[in-house]
Amino acid sequence: MKRAAEIDRLEGLARLVLDLRLADLSRVARQRQECLDRLAALEPAAAEDLDPVSAARALLLYQAWADGRRAEINGTLARLTAEWAQKSAAARTAFARTEALRLVKARLG
């Protein structure tokens, strides 16, 4: 009986760790998606109410500004993508431990 109680305790701890890892993964995935959304929002819109020369000038100015923003966002996106990969691996490990303990408990039960 002592072994079953210990497995129960370990399974509870493993579930807690899994929940924490999944929360971390969700947070980073949300931040990563926000970066992707900001990149998509930088696509220029057509300026149909301007004459062609003014529209071209405005587009060039906007593209110069947007290139700077893209560089900044891409740096953040790279960091978040690496963090997402790390958090994803940690969540998979936590899930595997939880499942292993669940299977051990089922065999003992």
VMD Tcl script that draws the C-alpha trace (Angstrom):
set ca {
  {0.00 0.00 0.00}
  {2.89 2.35 0.70}
  {4.10 2.02 -2.89}
  {0.66 2.95 -4.30}
  {0.51 6.03 -2.08}
  {3.96 7.08 -3.24}
  {2.96 6.59 -6.89}
  {-0.16 8.70 -6.25}
  {1.97 11.46 -4.74}
  {4.45 11.33 -7.62}
  {1.64 11.35 -10.17}
  {0.14 14.43 -8.52}
  {3.49 16.19 -8.61}
  {4.02 15.16 -12.23}
  {0.59 16.59 -13.16}
  {1.47 19.83 -11.40}
  {4.77 20.07 -13.29}
  {2.93 19.29 -16.55}
  {0.40 22.05 -15.87}
  {3.23 24.53 -15.21}
  {5.11 23.49 -18.36}
  {1.95 23.78 -20.47}
  {1.22 27.23 -19.03}
  {4.77 28.35 -19.90}
  {4.41 26.91 -23.40}
  {1.07 28.63 -23.88}
  {2.48 32.00 -22.77}
  {5.43 31.80 -25.15}
  {3.24 30.55 -28.02}
  {0.91 33.51 -27.48}
  {3.83 35.97 -27.49}
  {5.25 34.33 -30.60}
  {1.89 34.61 -32.38}
  {1.67 38.28 -31.43}
  {5.04 38.82 -33.17}
  {3.79 37.03 -36.26}
  {0.63 39.15 -36.23}
  {2.70 42.35 -35.91}
  {4.81 41.28 -38.89}
  {1.69 40.64 -40.96}
  {0.28 44.02 -39.96}
  {3.31 45.76 -41.45}
  {2.21 44.97 -45.00}
  {1.48 48.29 -46.73}
  {-2.02 49.28 -47.74}
  {-2.72 50.94 -51.06}
  {-3.02 54.72 -50.92}
  {-5.66 55.19 -53.58}
  {-6.55 58.73 -52.53}
  {-3.07 60.10 -53.40}
  {-1.60 60.96 -56.77}
  {0.83 58.27 -58.06}
  {4.00 60.21 -57.21}
  {2.88 61.01 -53.66}
  {1.67 57.43 -53.21}
  {5.05 56.06 -54.35}
  {6.91 58.46 -52.04}
  {4.67 57.54 -49.10}
  {5.18 53.84 -49.85}
  {8.97 54.23 -49.90}
  {8.97 56.10 -46.60}
  {6.66 53.53 -45.07}
  {8.78 50.62 -46.32}
  {11.92 52.16 -44.84}
  {10.17 52.52 -41.47}
  {8.61 49.04 -41.72}
  {12.00 47.46 -42.49}
  {13.31 48.73 -39.17}
  {10.29 47.43 -37.34}
  {10.57 44.04 -39.11}
  {14.20 43.72 -38.04}
  {13.25 44.42 -34.43}
  {10.27 42.07 -34.48}
  {12.27 39.32 -36.23}
  {14.87 39.46 -33.45}
  {12.15 39.04 -30.85}
  {10.52 36.32 -32.93}
  {13.80 34.39 -33.15}
  {14.24 34.53 -29.38}
  {10.64 33.48 -28.77}
  {10.88 30.65 -31.30}
  {13.94 29.26 -29.51}
  {12.18 29.62 -26.17}
  {9.05 27.97 -27.62}
  {11.12 24.98 -28.79}
  {12.67 24.66 -25.33}
  {9.31 24.96 -23.55}
  {7.76 22.48 -25.98}
  {10.46 19.91 -25.22}
  {9.98 20.45 -21.47}
  {6.20 20.00 -21.82}
  {6.69 16.77 -23.80}
  {9.00 15.43 -21.10}
  {6.54 16.36 -18.36}
  {3.71 14.71 -20.29}
  {5.75 11.53 -20.76}
  {6.50 11.37 -17.03}
  {2.85 11.90 -16.16}
  {1.77 9.16 -18.55}
  {4.44 6.77 -17.29}
  {3.28 7.26 -13.70}
  {-0.34 6.84 -14.78}
  {0.53 3.51 -16.43}
  {2.49 2.32 -13.39}
  {-0.44 3.24 -11.17}
  {-2.86 1.37 -13.44}
  {-0.70 -1.77 -13.33}
  {-0.44 -1.63 -9.55}
  {-4.11 -0.80 -9.09}
}
mol new
graphics top color blue
foreach p $ca { graphics top sphere $p radius 0.5 }
foreach p [lrange $ca 0 end-1] q [lrange $ca 1 end] { graphics top cylinder $p $q radius 0.2 }
display resetview
